[in-house]
Amino acid sequence: MTLPATAAEALLLEAAQDGTTGATPFYGTVEWSKGVDSAGQPTLVAKATVPGRSLGISVVIGRNNDRTVPASDIMEITFTTPVNSPGGTIDGLPGVLMKNEELVQGVALAGASARIVPNAFLFALANSPADIAANTDLLTTRSFMDLAIMYSSGKRAIVTLNEDHQTQMLFGQVLAAWSRVDTTAAAPAPEPPPVTPTVPSGTAPPATKTVKTMTLRADGTIDTAAPAAPSDTVAPTPYLEAVDEAYTAYNQGEYARALALWLPLAKNGDGHAENGIGDLYHEGHGVKQSDSEAFRWYYMAAKQRVPEAQFSLGILYASGHGVRRDPVRAYMWLALSAAGGFDPAVAERDRAAALLTTAQIDQAAKIGARWDPNAKKRP
């Protein structure tokens, strides 16, 4: 399957000129697409514009075809600045980082940048097996890319390029194609059709699963001891039967089996599988307990409008577990979950709303508009 170009949000944050805390935001757009390099291998291409600064950004991520260069992949990053740019040209690219939230610190990709001329850079991704694995994970599972830049005036800034779910699928598709070339030393093969889990003959029953619920206590801790209840029937997905098999294993305490079933589905973009992995990390079942990892998996699922994941994400934002406490985003995700039909979210949404002003509720509505369940239904 060839994915079309997909548009998302771009953000330029410029540090204050006087060195004080805070930054000035300028919003724009970015379009991701798939290209082809001179060797016939696929590339990832981003074209972004930030009108408020008349700034253009081009990113091309391709395979390193020059084996004399110690790099697995090469990022060609080019900026276009106006003659009267307040900061001047872009003279430095200290790093490229990946993250899952727009306004948080990212994790740096392993590699090194080199300036070719003002406004033009190469970023060479490190080629050790450990660095390749870490970089591949960051590129395919994190939904925001940060370009740390420095103007010729000395002012620092960050360009954040959003990757929606379709873009993350595009990243996975291209990196998988590179991997096949590496292992076969042959021309790129056509994309294989997705593998559908084998299902016994006969009509499959409606998909239901038992899910945990979380409640935020008055002291800010999370109560996960509430009785589990069946969720509403969810819309079918290409991997639904396997997702249900994983939930059966989860409910029977077979957490390692649940994780083994969910992981390949999550890598193919199944939101219910991503939510299940988030549950495992949140509760420490079969994996080391980590609220930050739970947040990462819930966030990927929540963006796909999985109400249970949106609910869990709201609770984490409300409590500050795994992410900086943010009452506005807590309310936003809980409201989206309730709108998506997840009943336990209603009471928590109302509790969160009671802590906000009308302006903050309006702000939450604006931020959450892109994930409104009434705007786009899951297939």
C-alpha angles and dihedrals in degrees: 000000000000113000119217124233112285129205125217141157126293124196131194115199114190121195116239112269093228093055095248121141120272132054138234115243126215118184129213143144137266129200120203122201143158120258138175128238129217091272092055095253122134121258135193114237129193124186115186136175131192106194095190090065098026085238124158124194128192123186123182117182113194143159116273104248094177106083091190087071112078096228136106095209137003129224116203107201120186130177129198114207129179121248090248096046108154091225098037122226125340105263103167140041105186094178153331117239137185129211144156100232128054099229104038135091112276132218113251121241111235107252146078135261129221127191113229097182131333109302093014127092143165119215112197114204113221116257106210112117092245093049092046091053093047094046093047091052092050094047095049101039106035118079103204129058119203122203108196107208140179124208122221086251089064094252114139126219143165126225111205118198116194121220114201122204092272090053091051088053088051090053090051091048095051096043090049089053090052090050092053090051090051094050098042101032086218139111115291112282122223116269111274117234115258114270113241115206114249111257124196114254117270133056115314115233120245110285114256130156138186111244135185121239127213128210126195110230122216091254092058097256123124124245113207095166095093112119113271116244134194113263125226118276108280126217112266119260130190090261100036097121092053090046089054091048088054092050090050089054090047093052090049092053094252093133098160090054091047091052092047090053096044100047099069090043091050090051087056089055102259107158096201090056090048089052091050092053088050089056091052093053094043092053098033093238112158091342136060108280111255126163090192091056090044088053091051094053095041090051093054090049094043091056087059090057098252100160096207090055092046088053093050091046090052091052092050091050090048094051100036092235112149092353138045110281111261117172092189094056090041090059092043095056094041090050091050090049092050091047088051091059102260101140099199088062094065097074093041090049091054092048090051092047091055089064095053137077121235089255091054091050089051089050091052091051091053094048092047097045093098091060097043105140089217091058096061130004124212112255 
